[in-house]
Every structure is written in structure tokens, then in C-alpha cells.
């Protein structure tokens, strides 16, 4: 696995035409907000806060899957009523853009690289992107609510590739979880692991400043660590 740094960018960057971003943990730091959101639902049912294992689960999965995981089956309808009465915009103060993101998006846009979002959020992703004024960078935006099968199924990736009409070997997927890794692998596109070196990935991205530095020199065709084209499968 390559570590993205400006002195050794992989040759793949020179032919990059599109980047698919996960949302939570990649575009935004929302772990505290996700914990708060689901704890508010449990509180509305008179239940205790979610456990650390449940917190990890709700950070990656769709709201439907999360409610099934953290709410007893006989109280799911009640939980849905509580959820619908919550104002998600009240959670925004606890969500933060990842450092260096906007600068990276500007570099990608300036190089004519397409950008999309593929997330297991169900109905809040467009609201979130608009709140942070980054919605203009992404098309399409694919949420779990628009899919028959959420991540790790590759349906969302396929929909983005179809919309772009781009070759899959020129598109990368940036994610931070095993669901992202599996979704990219199932679709047959290179996966870049963001802040999670434990994942199987073509490249590890420790931060967006490092990736931006790599991209700034990609048109020069800089060699990889060993001067050869990296394996991306």
C-alpha cells in the first residue's frame, strides 16, 4: 500500500478522472454528532445511551440498519416517530469539515476531476453538504435512501460510474471504513483509505493536505515509490 506524500505519488494520479467520497469520517467529522443523534432517539424511548460497539456501528451504516441494531424490534415504530420529530439541523454545531477538504476540492475541480458522494446516510446528506457550502462540488450524490442495497453493495458506485461515463480504472474511492473498502472492491475500482491504515487499500491518505500535494504534481507524471506503476487491484 502506498502512503500518499508529495515525494512519491503513484502513477495512477496522472490518469485520475474521478473521485468518489464517503461522507462521515471523510468529508466531515461527525462521530460526536452521530452518537448524539442516536442517543436522542434512545432518550426519547427512555433507554440508556448507545454502547461503544453500537457507536462504531452507527457511524457507518444507514439509519434503518442502525435503528434495527440499537432499538428493540417491538419499539421500532415508536423510535421512528421520535426520529422524525428531531430537527437534524440542531446537530450541525457538532459536525466539522475535515481539515484541508475545501482546498483539496478546489484542486480537484481545477484539474477537471469529477467528484461524487456515496454515503449510507439516508436523507440528510444534501442538507449537510449545503450547510457547509460544498454541494456545488459533487454530482451525483448517492445516499442509502436512493438505493435498493446500501454499502457495501456496489450499486451506488455503479450508478456514479454510469452517470460519469468514465472508465473504472481512472476513478478512486476515498473511504474510512470496511464498508467503503468492500464497496470499492466489489465495484472493481481503486480504494484509498482515509486515516485508517488497517484497511486494504491502493493508497493510504493520512490527511487531505498530503493528498493535495500529491495531486499538485500529478500532471508531471512523478514516479511511485519504486518508480513503477502501482498495483491497484
N, C-alpha and C positions, 0 to 999 in steps of 0.2 A: 504493500500500500504506500502510495506517495504521500508525503506531507507537503501541503501547499506552502511554498515560500518563494520569494521573488528570484532566488538564485537557481531554482530547479523546477520550473513549471513543466508539467508533462506536455508532450507534443499535441495531445488531444485539444488543448486550449486553442490551438491555431485554427482548428476547424469547427469550433463550437458555434452552433447556430441558435440554441435554445436552452433555457434553464427552467426546470420545474422546482418550485419551492414548497416545502411543507410550511405550515403556518406556526403552530405553537412549538416553541423551542427553537425555531429557526428565524422566522420574521419577527416574532415577539417573544419576550419572556413573560409567560402567563401562568407559571406554576402556582404562584400565590393566589391569583385570580381564580384559577380552576378549583383550587381547594376551597376557596371562599364560596364559590358558586354552588358547589355540591353540598357543602356544609349548610348553606342557607336552605336548600331543599330538605335536607335531613332534619334541620332545626324546625322547619315548618311541620314536620311529621312527629316532632317530639323525640327524635332519635339523636344519638351521640354523633360526634364528628367522624369523618371517614378515617380509616387507619392508614398508615404509611403505604401499605401494599395497594390499598384502594386509590390512594392519591396517585401512585405511579400509573395505575390503570386508566384513571380518568384523564390523565394528561395526554393520552394517545388515542383513545377510542371515541366513537361517536356518542352523542348524548343518549340515544336509545340503548346502546350497549352498556353505557355507564350506569344508567338507571337500573337496568336489569341486574347489574353486578352489585350495586350498593343499596338497593331497596327491596324489601320482601315482595314476592310476586303478588300477594293479595293487597298491596298498597301502591301498586304502580299507577293506577288511575288517579289516586289521591296525590301522588308525587307529581304527576303531570300537571295537575291543576295548580299546585304550588309553583312549579317551574314557570308556567305561563303567566303567573302574576308577578314574577320577578322582572325588574327593569334591568336588562343587561348593561345598559349604559352606566348604571351605578357601579359596575365592576371596572370600568375603564381606568380609573385612577390607579389600579393595582396591576395594570398591564403596561409593559415598556417595550419600545422598539429595541431590537438588538443593536449594539454599538457597531457603527460603520455600515449599517444596512443601506441607508439612503445614498451614501457615497458610492457603494457598490452598484446599486440600481442605476445610478446615473452613468457609471462606466459601461454597464451592460447596454443600456439604452443608446449611449453614444456610439457603441460598436455595432449597433443594429441587431443585437441578440434578443430574441423573443423571450418573454418571461410569463410564467403562469403559476397559479397556486393550486395545489392538490392537498386537501385537508379533510380530516374526519370531523371537523366542525359541521354542524348541520344547517343552521340558519343564521349564524352571527358573523360569518367571515366577511361578507360585503360591508356590513356595518362597521366592523373593526378596521378594515382597510381604508374606508372613507374617513373614519375618525382620525387616523394617523396621516391622512392625505397621501397615501401611497397607492390608491386604487388605480391611478392612471397608468401605472407600470405594467399591470397584469391583465392578460387576456389569453385564454379564458381563465375563470376562477371556478374550480370544480370542488364542490362540497359533498359530504356524505349524503345530504338531503337530495342531491340531484342524481344519485347513483342507485342502481339496484343492489350493488355489492360494494361496500366501502373498503378502504385499505385493510388488509394487504392485497386484496384483489387488484389486478392491473387495469380494470375497466377505466378508472379515471385517467391513468396515464395514456391509454389508447385514445381516449376522447381528446386529450390535448394534442397528441401527435396528429390525429385526423384533422383537427382544427388548423394546425400549423402547416400540414402537408410537408413535414420535414422528415429526413432520414433519422431513424432512431439512434444511429451511431454518431450523430452530431449533437445529441441532446443529453444533458446531465440532469440528475435528480438530486437535490440537496435535502437531506433529512437528518433527524437526530435519534430515530428510534428503529427498533427491529421491524416495525410495521412498514416504515419507509424503505428500509433495506429490502424487505421481501417484495414490496410492490414494484420497486425498480427492477429487481432480478426477474420477477415474473414477466415484466414487460420487455426485458432484454435491453435495458439502457444502463449506461454507467451511473453508479451511485457514488455521491460524495457525502461523507459522514461529517456532520457539523458538531463540533465539540464532544464527540463520542468516539474515541479511538477503539472501543471494543467492537464496533460493527465491522462487518466485511465490506470493504469499500475500495473503489479505484483510487480515491484520494481522501485524505483527512484534512478538513478545513478547521483549524483551531480558532479562527476569528475572521471576520469579513475584511479587515484591513489586509491580512495576508493574501486572501483571495483576490482582492482588488489589485494588489501589487503584482500578482501573477498575471492577471488579465491585462494590465497596462503594457506588458511586454510580449503578449502572446502573438501579435502580428509579426514580430521579428523571428518567430519560429525557434525560440530558445529550446535547447535540448533538455531531456529529462535528466534524472539523477545520474544515469549511466550512459546518457547520450543516445538512447534508443527509445522507440515508440513504446509506451507502457501498455501492458495487457489490461483491457478494460472489461473483460467478461467476468 
